[in-house]
């Protein structure tokens, strides 16, 4: 019988690509998402998956969804880095507590492995050196990063106390088709959407902030590799290992996509880390994973998607 996997938060941008990739690798896929969640991202695979509506904060819903599933991918997050500091209590209540309920049920049902999609862009804080390896100190500057890191720590605790197996994938900055351009998280999608609408681009700071961007189809492949990983490693950076500033990305828009647009620079934000580039050599060695798409290839695919879809 095929192995099964349930993706909590699977109807979103990242989850939809993970579901696609797992299906290609012969995994039976279930997607759990909130009541009345949009199925637009997974419409093309709805006939191939089980779709479960429920409340991630409801233990009964989680319990029902978990039954009979071999693996769990945890993607749920109710906050984003830019706004998480505005209501830290909500961040804890909606993300941390619910995650603990999930892990408790996973241990009870003897889930084979939990794959937690963490945030390589926020858990490390301001890097002491680049690229940032998995052994780098973790000093998040946002509630979002603190909660992601705390969930990681609790996964380790559940491994020690109850034998719950897990792998943590610290994603850098994914971009690609189906990313919601209206959210504050997802710079490339947001900027391309505004260009399509002939709007002036607004950039926080001087445009010199550097991030590590990877194409989502590459990132999705890492989940299956993590499910199959037999090494003792628990944490992997998933990244391109190449830094690009916002200004450099704007240059790619002009030179690769041949786009024309206006840019307005706004005052910088205190919580923005100046530079973050992740070292992905551990994933390359043990997961046998590395990016297959160049930034320009992924960028062209992304722009083509937004041209074809509203």
N, C-alpha and C positions, 0 to 999 in steps of 0.2 A: 504494500500500500504506500502511496505517496506521502511524504512528510507534509505537515501542514504548518501554516504560519498565520497569525493574526496581527494586523498592523493597526495599532491604536493611533487615530489621527490620520488614517490612510487615504482619506478623500482629498487631502490637500496637495499642494505642489510637490513636495518631496515624496510623500506617501504614494502618490499615483505612479511615480516613476519606479519606486521600489516594488510596488505590486506588479508592474509590467515585467521587471527583471526577474522576479521570483517565479512568475508564471513561465517565463522562457526557460527557466532552469528546472521545471518540473515540480515545483512546490504548489500545493493546494493553498490558495490565498483567501483569507477573510479580511474584510476591512471594517473596522469599528469607527464610527464617527457620530457626532452629535445629532440630536433629533432635527429633522428638516435640513440637514447639511446638504449643500449643493453636490450633486453627483456629476457635474460637468467634467471634472478632471478625469473621472474614471468611466465615463459613459461608454467609451470604446471597448472596455473590458468587463462591463457589468455582467454579461452573460457567462463570464469565465470565473467569477469570484462570488463569494458569499458577502453580502452587504448587511451589516448589523448596525441599527440605529440605537443609540443609548446615551446615557449621561456618564461621563468619566468620573464624576463625583459620586456616583451611585454604586455602592458595593455590590448590590444585587445584579445590576446591569453588567458590571465587570465579570462577576462570577459566572453568569450565564454565557457570556461571550467566550470565556477562556476554555470552557469544557471541550475536551477532545482536540485541543491545539498543541502541537509539539513545540513551537517556537513563538516568541512574542517580540514584536518591534514596537518600541515605545517612542512615539513622536509627538505626543500631545503637549501643547504649551498654550496657555491662555494669555501670555504676555510677550512683549518684544523688548529688546535692550533699550530702545530709545525712551520708553514710557514706564518701564518696570519700577524705577525708583520713585515714581509718583504714588504708588500704593503697594508698599512692600508686604503688608498684611494679606492683601488679595493674592499676591504672588505665592506666598507660603500656603495659603488655604486652598487655592485652586490647582496648584502644580505640585508642591511637595507632599501634602497630605494625601492627595489622590494617588500619587505615585507609590506611596507606602502601602496603601490599600491594594494596589495592583500587585506589588511584590509579595504581599502576604498571601494573596490568592494564588499567585504563581507557585509559591513554595508549597501551598496546600495541595495544588493539583499536579505537583511534580513536573512543572514545565521544564523541558529539556534545556532551553537557553533563552535568556532575555537579551535582546540587542537594544541598547539605549543610544539614541542619537543625541549626543551632547553638542556643546558649542565651543569649538576650538577658537572661535573669534572672541569669546568673552571670558572663559574660565581662567586663562593665564594672566589677564590684566595687562599692564604695560610690560612688554618683554624686556628682559635684561640683555638678551642677545638674539640675533636672528640667524637662521630660522629657529623656530621654537620647537624643541623636542618634547616628547611626552614626560620627560623628567624635569622639565622647567617648573619653577615654583608657580603655584596657582594663587593669584591675588586679584580676583575679579573687582571691577570698579562699578558694576551694576548689579541690582538685585537679580536680574535675569541670569547673569553668570554665577552668582552665589547659589541660586537655587539649582541650576544645572550641576554645579560641583557637589552640592549637598546630596542630590539624588545619586550621583556617582558613588559617594561615600556610603550611602545606605545600601546600595547594591552590594558593595564589598561586605558590609555587615551581614546582609542576608545570606551571602555566600558562606561566611564564617559560622553563623548561627544555625542556618537551615539548609545549607548545601545548594542554594540556588545558583545555578551557573549563569554567567553573563559575559558580554563583551560590550565595551563602550567605544563608539565611533565619534570622535570629536571632529565634526564637520567644520571646515573653514566657511567660505561664503559661496554657496551654490547659486547658479543662475541657469536659466534655460526656459524651455517651453512650459507654459501653464503657471508660471510664477505670477502671483497677484500683484499687478503694478500699482494698486491703490494703497498697499500697506507700506509702512515706513521701513520695513525690513525687505531688502531686495533692491539694491541700488540700480543695477543694470536694467531690470524690468521697469522700474519706476521712471528712469530717465528716457528709455526708448518709448514708453507710452506717451510721455509728454512731448517728445519729438514728433511722434505720429500725429499728435493733436496740435502741432505748431505752437506749442507753449514754450515760454522761457524756462530754461533749466535753472533750478536753484540748488546751489552747492554750499553745504556748511563748511566754513573755514576757507582756506586758500586753495583747496583742491589737491593738497600734497599728502593727504592721509593715504597710507598704503595698506591694501588688503590682499588677501590670497583668494582668488576666485577660481572655482572649478565648475565644469559643466555637469549638470545634474545627472545625466545618463552615466557618467563616470562614477559619480558618488553612489548612485543606486546599486551599481555592481558590487560595491564593498559590503553590502549587507549579506548577500548570499555567501561571500567569501568568509564573513565573520561567523555565519551559521556553521560553516564547514571547518572552521579553524580548530586545529588540535593542539596548538601551542599553549603555553602557560600565560601568554600575554593577555592582559585584560583591556588595555586602552590603546587605541590607535588614532593618530591624526589622519584625517582624510582631506587631502588638499592638492593643489597644483604645485606647491612649493615654490611658486613664483609670485613676487609682489608686483602689484600695479597700483599707481596712484589714481585718484579720480581724474586728474588732468590727463594722464596717459590713456585712460579709458575713453575720455572725450576725444582724444586724438584718434583712437581706433574707430570711433563712430564716424569721424570725418574721413579717415584714410581708407578704412576697410569697407565700411557701409556706404561711403560717399554721401553722408548726411550733412545738412546745414542747419544751424540752430544758434540761439543766443543763450548766454550763460550769465547768471547773476550770483555773485558770491556773498554769502551771509556770514555773520559772526560765528566763530567756531563754538562747539559744544564741549563742556568740561568732561563728559564721560567718554568721549571718543578717544580711543587709543591711537597714537600717532602712526604706528606701523605694526602689522601683524602678518607674519609669514610662517607657515607651519612646515616642519620637517616631516616628510611622509616616508622616510626610509624604512621605518619599522613595518608599515603596511606593505611596502614593496617586498620586504624580506619574508615576512611570515604569512601575509594574506595573498601574496603573489598578485598584488593590486597596484596599478599605477594608472594615471590618466591616459586615455587613448586619444582624446580630442584636444586639439590646440585651442587656445583662447579664441582665435579668429574663426575657427570652424564652428565652435559653440555659439559665438556671437552672431554669425550669419544665420544659423538655424533658429536662434531666438528671435531675431529681427523678422525673419520670414514668417514665423508663427504669429507675431503681433500684427504683421501686415494682413494676414489672412483671417484674423480673429479680432473681434471687438473685446 
